[in-house]
Each structure stands twice: as C-alpha cells, then as structure tokens.
Amino acid sequence: MDLAKLFRTLKPQLLILTVIGSMLPNLVSGADRDVIRVGMMDFPPYYSLSKDNLVEGELVDLLNRVMIEMDQRWTPQFFEVPHLLTNLTEGKTDLAMLIRHPLLEQKALYGKRPVGRLILKAYRRDSNPAAQSLESLRGKRLILLRGYGYGGLVNKLIDAKNGRSPLFASNRKQALQWLQAEKGDYLLDYQGPASTALKNLGYSKITGDTVLDKNIYFVLSGRLANAPSIMARLERALSRVSLKNK
C-alpha cells in the first residue's frame, strides 16, 4: 500500500476532523455556560433528594415549570447553607431561592416577586408556654440546628447576654428528640421541614409558634453576567406560570 498516496487522499478529511476536534472543548464549555447552576439544600418539602437521587420538592416543581417556560436548562447543586451563600457571592452558583440575608447584601440580585414563604417557628412541648416572638426566647433553653444561620439571626440567639448558650443539634431528627426528652425548652426551626420530621417521628405533643414569616425570592449571584436580564426573564416566566395555575 502506498501510504504517501493514501495520506494525500485523506488529508482534507483529516484536516477537517482536526479542526472540529480543536473546537469541541470550546463548544462544550459554551454549552455549560448556558446551564444555570441552582443552589439548593436538603430542606423538605421545598427541596430534597429522593432515594433515587432525583431532585424533588415544592420549590423544585415551581422552578422546573419556570425553566420550561423560559426554555432554559438548569442543574441542581446541593450544599449546606453556609456553603451555598459563599458560592453565590463567589459566582460558583448562579441562582438560589432564599429569604433576604445580610451576607448577600450588595453581592446578589434579589427578585421582586415572591416564589414562596418561609415560616420560622419556636417548637415546644405542649406543657411549655407559647412563644410570642424571638425576644420572648431570651434566657430560655434553646435548641438550634447546626449550620443554619436563621436568616442572619443566629448571632443574636447565641449572644451571651441572652443568659444561656443554646444546644446545637446535628440534624432535625436529633433536635426534635432532644426537645421531646426535655433537654431544651424550644427548638427554632422552619415549618415545612419540621412538620415533615414531626410526622415521620410520630410526635403529637409538640407545637410550633410562628416567630418569623418571610418571603422567598429568586436570588442571582452578583457575579453572573447579565444578571438583571436573566432576573427579568425569570420573573416574566414566573408570572406566566402563576397565571396558568389559576
């Protein structure tokens, strides 16, 4: 076989393949930039991972409908709350659905239309008096969830001036078990995930009193290119989805 002749014959095709091959990394990275990275946390019923590693939850369903309306691809990223906030400020996560938080001031773009509500409650045994407000918890034996900032309020709650240091539970199940066992007087937790955990544990003599009620918004990283334009698209799509659900 005349290899030189074969090479001359195939040279145009080889050149084309070489050019295409050199373009592939750029094409892939360009496609990746078209995918919105959405930061989430294990926070049922708003968002969680199923046993099959599928993303599910009330806010996940809403987000998916909004993204379909926008014809926009997205991918979930699951983090603990502090990591999620850091990633948003550093531009490693593009979008999240959160209440207003002091750590994101001047570093993120909040939407104007709420996508949901986040209700913070002080859970207690029925034998304990109702909590009237966050201020009414001063001096009480508090149970808090480790890793939660409670919308920036955690520093006030662990202030030595409050008279007691709170107990930090590693997870929601442990926190509720401590409350049931009278290791603390009140557990500060969010209504949605706490209600799910209480149902799973079968605790019927624990009550929650609302101490904070906040709206949840779309939040875009301040480092995301064209963030105002993307937020406008998100909120237009949210309006259309809301109209379809009426």
C-alpha positions as a printed NumPy array, in Angstrom:
array([[  0.   ,   0.   ,   0.   ],
       [  1.266,   3.467,  -0.966],
       [  0.947,   5.26 ,   2.407],
       [  2.037,   8.594,   0.959],
       [ -0.715,   8.431,  -1.657],
       [ -3.269,   7.367,   0.972],
       [ -2.28 ,  10.298,   3.209],
       [ -2.626,  12.754,   0.301],
       [ -6.096,  11.35 ,  -0.401],
       [ -7.259,  11.577,   3.219],
       [ -5.507,  14.864,   4.037],
       [ -8.583,  17.116,   3.509],
       [-10.76 ,  14.875,   5.723],
       [ -8.047,  14.686,   8.39 ],
       [ -7.737,  18.464,   8.369],
       [-11.492,  18.857,   8.858],
       [-11.504,  16.364,  11.748],
       [ -8.562,  18.148,  13.37 ],
       [-10.347,  21.499,  13.203],
       [-13.559,  20.026,  14.618],
       [-11.612,  18.306,  17.387],
       [ -9.937,  21.553,  18.373],
       [-13.334,  23.265,  18.565],
       [-15.018,  20.656,  20.765],
       [-13.705,  21.901,  24.132],
       [-14.977,  25.399,  23.357],
       [-18.332,  24.059,  22.198],
       [-18.742,  22.026,  25.376],
       [-17.701,  24.874,  27.661],
       [-20.059,  27.196,  25.789],
       [-22.918,  24.757,  26.32 ],
       [-22.048,  24.505,  30.015],
       [-22.293,  28.264,  30.371],
       [-25.886,  28.034,  29.065],
       [-26.881,  25.845,  32.021],
       [-27.992,  27.741,  35.127],
       [-26.493,  26.259,  38.307],
       [-29.161,  26.302,  41.014],
       [-28.061,  26.055,  44.644],
       [-30.263,  24.029,  46.987],
       [-30.129,  22.361,  50.391],
       [-31.745,  19.302,  51.939],
       [-34.866,  21.141,  53.045],
       [-38.082,  19.142,  52.54 ],
       [-40.772,  19.81 ,  51.468],
       [-39.161,  22.663,  49.496],
       [-36.284,  20.654,  48.011],
       [-34.609,  17.323,  48.699],
       [-33.008,  14.318,  47.032],
       [-35.073,  11.144,  46.672],
       [-33.687,   7.645,  47.278],
       [-33.047,   7.503,  43.52 ],
       [-31.052,  10.778,  43.692],
       [-33.819,  12.682,  41.935],
       [-34.392,  16.319,  42.911],
       [-37.889,  16.92 ,  44.242],
       [-39.915,  19.325,  46.342],
       [-42.42 ,  22.188,  46.161],
       [-39.921,  24.841,  45.052],
       [-38.224,  22.372,  42.696],
       [-41.565,  21.809,  40.944],
       [-42.124,  25.556,  40.613],
       [-38.57 ,  26.145,  39.393],
       [-38.882,  23.404,  36.795],
       [-42.084,  24.929,  35.401],
       [-40.406,  28.35 ,  35.239],
       [-37.359,  26.93 ,  33.446],
       [-39.56 ,  25.088,  30.935],
       [-41.419,  28.353,  30.292],
       [-38.034,  30.029,  29.653],
       [-36.739,  27.103,  27.567],
       [-33.747,  27.193,  29.911],
       [-31.586,  24.279,  31.053],
       [-30.588,  24.058,  34.716],
       [-28.718,  21.774,  37.078],
       [-29.034,  21.425,  40.878],
       [-26.173,  21.866,  43.341],
       [-26.766,  20.681,  46.914],
       [-24.892,  22.373,  49.761],
       [-25.129,  23.187,  53.447],
       [-26.469,  26.731,  53.923],
       [-23.112,  28.479,  54.632],
       [-21.526,  26.874,  51.547],
       [-24.496,  27.877,  49.4  ],
       [-24.237,  31.522,  50.488],
       [-20.476,  31.544,  49.837],
       [-20.916,  30.026,  46.384],
       [-23.496,  32.661,  45.462],
       [-21.205,  35.509,  46.476],
       [-18.232,  33.958,  44.637],
       [-20.18 ,  33.183,  41.451],
       [-19.803,  29.394,  41.743],
       [-23.596,  29.103,  41.953],
       [-25.833,  31.151,  39.673],
       [-29.281,  31.003,  41.243],
       [-30.974,  30.12 ,  44.525],
       [-34.374,  30.607,  46.178],
       [-33.868,  32.263,  49.57 ],
       [-35.158,  34.818,  52.045],
       [-33.253,  38.082,  52.333],
       [-29.948,  37.523,  54.109],
       [-27.405,  40.127,  55.303],
       [-24.481,  38.119,  53.872],
       [-25.902,  38.612,  50.368],
       [-26.369,  42.376,  50.571],
       [-24.602,  44.12 ,  47.657],
       [-23.378,  40.697,  46.457],
       [-26.524,  39.236,  44.922],
       [-29.576,  40.337,  42.961],
       [-32.958,  39.571,  44.53 ],
       [-36.148,  39.262,  42.527],
       [-39.248,  41.295,  43.339],
       [-41.877,  38.555,  43.101],
       [-42.035,  36.008,  45.95 ],
       [-41.776,  32.351,  44.95 ],
       [-42.879,  31.089,  48.366],
       [-42.9  ,  31.733,  52.108],
       [-40.584,  30.605,  54.867],
       [-42.135,  30.418,  58.312],
       [-39.843,  30.163,  61.329],
       [-41.4  ,  28.602,  64.411],
       [-40.429,  28.01 ,  68.014],
       [-41.366,  24.385,  68.644],
       [-42.176,  23.344,  72.206],
       [-43.782,  20.622,  74.23 ],
       [-47.45 ,  21.32 ,  74.878],
       [-46.64 ,  21.83 ,  78.573],
       [-44.448,  24.888,  77.81 ],
       [-45.922,  28.388,  77.327],
       [-46.342,  29.712,  73.802],
       [-43.519,  31.795,  72.314],
       [-44.802,  35.261,  71.431],
       [-41.714,  36.416,  69.499],
       [-37.981,  35.859,  69.118],
       [-37.442,  38.27 ,  72.007],
       [-39.568,  36.068,  74.251],
       [-36.988,  33.276,  73.824],
       [-34.261,  35.201,  75.655],
       [-32.986,  33.24 ,  78.625],
       [-34.751,  30.049,  77.524],
       [-33.048,  26.714,  76.826],
       [-32.864,  26.877,  73.028],
       [-32.126,  24.073,  70.576],
       [-30.738,  25.205,  67.211],
       [-29.757,  23.298,  64.072],
       [-26.043,  23.318,  63.366],
       [-25.175,  25.03 ,  60.079],
       [-28.319,  27.186,  59.984],
       [-27.982,  30.969,  60.139],
       [-31.722,  31.567,  60.589],
       [-31.655,  34.488,  58.164],
       [-28.729,  36.123,  59.938],
       [-30.391,  35.955,  63.37 ],
       [-28.21 ,  33.205,  64.822],
       [-25.653,  35.641,  66.299],
       [-28.375,  37.315,  68.338],
       [-29.66 ,  33.972,  69.519],
       [-26.263,  32.803,  70.785],
       [-25.356,  36.142,  72.379],
       [-24.074,  35.545,  75.912],
       [-26.353,  38.368,  77.087],
       [-29.318,  36.083,  76.435],
       [-28.324,  34.244,  79.579],
       [-27.911,  30.726,  78.191],
       [-25.913,  29.041,  75.445],
       [-28.096,  27.073,  73.006],
       [-27.709,  23.395,  72.215],
       [-26.698,  22.698,  68.601],
       [-28.219,  19.566,  67.078],
       [-26.504,  17.848,  64.163],
       [-29.791,  17.216,  62.347],
       [-33.534,  17.804,  62.622],
       [-34.32 ,  14.341,  63.998],
       [-31.829,  14.781,  66.837],
       [-33.173,  18.278,  67.591],
       [-36.748,  17.019,  67.936],
       [-35.63 ,  14.061,  70.043],
       [-33.839,  16.473,  72.403],
       [-36.956,  18.6  ,  72.638],
       [-39.106,  15.555,  73.348],
       [-36.614,  14.433,  76.027],
       [-36.775,  17.908,  77.683],
       [-33.117,  18.737,  77.015],
       [-34.318,  22.118,  75.807],
       [-37.45 ,  24.248,  76.087],
       [-37.754,  25.483,  72.485],
       [-36.467,  24.379,  69.096],
       [-36.13 ,  27.036,  66.432],
       [-36.94 ,  25.502,  63.038],
       [-38.788,  26.119,  59.777],
       [-42.379,  24.974,  59.431],
       [-42.075,  22.921,  56.241],
       [-39.199,  20.575,  57.092],
       [-40.118,  20.467,  60.799],
       [-43.687,  19.349,  60.002],
       [-42.331,  16.561,  57.795],
       [-39.908,  15.403,  60.516],
       [-42.585,  15.504,  63.246],
       [-44.881,  13.364,  61.129],
       [-42.115,  10.835,  60.469],
       [-41.234,  10.642,  64.181],
       [-44.852,  10.395,  65.278],
       [-44.577,  13.157,  67.889],
       [-48.066,  14.527,  68.559],
       [-47.492,  16.656,  71.679],
       [-45.094,  19.194,  70.142],
       [-46.49 ,  22.539,  68.981],
       [-44.925,  25.339,  66.943],
       [-45.495,  29.071,  67.395],
       [-44.693,  31.412,  64.493],
       [-41.94 ,  33.915,  65.35 ],
       [-40.968,  34.984,  61.811],
       [-42.693,  34.903,  58.414],
       [-40.559,  35.798,  55.376],
       [-40.979,  35.725,  51.603],
       [-38.68 ,  33.573,  49.455],
       [-37.282,  35.117,  46.262],
       [-35.168,  34.178,  43.289],
       [-31.59 ,  35.261,  44.044],
       [-28.903,  35.572,  41.358],
       [-25.186,  35.784,  42.003],
       [-23.877,  39.322,  41.615],
       [-21.034,  37.872,  39.541],
       [-23.359,  36.374,  36.95 ],
       [-23.103,  38.119,  33.593],
       [-26.349,  39.853,  32.57 ],
       [-27.926,  39.108,  35.958],
       [-30.628,  41.848,  35.598],
       [-31.641,  40.488,  32.182],
       [-31.805,  36.907,  33.479],
       [-33.836,  38.008,  36.511],
       [-36.304,  39.789,  34.232],
       [-36.725,  36.567,  32.215],
       [-37.189,  34.528,  35.395],
       [-39.877,  36.827,  36.743],
       [-41.749,  37.06 ,  33.43 ],
       [-41.785,  33.256,  33.268],
       [-42.905,  33.106,  36.932],
       [-45.823,  35.423,  36.113],
       [-46.901,  33.227,  33.197],
       [-46.65 ,  30.062,  35.32 ],
       [-48.693,  31.709,  38.091],
       [-51.423,  32.692,  35.607],
       [-51.583,  29.135,  34.243],
       [-52.072,  27.761,  37.769],
       [-55.08 ,  30.   ,  38.5  ]])
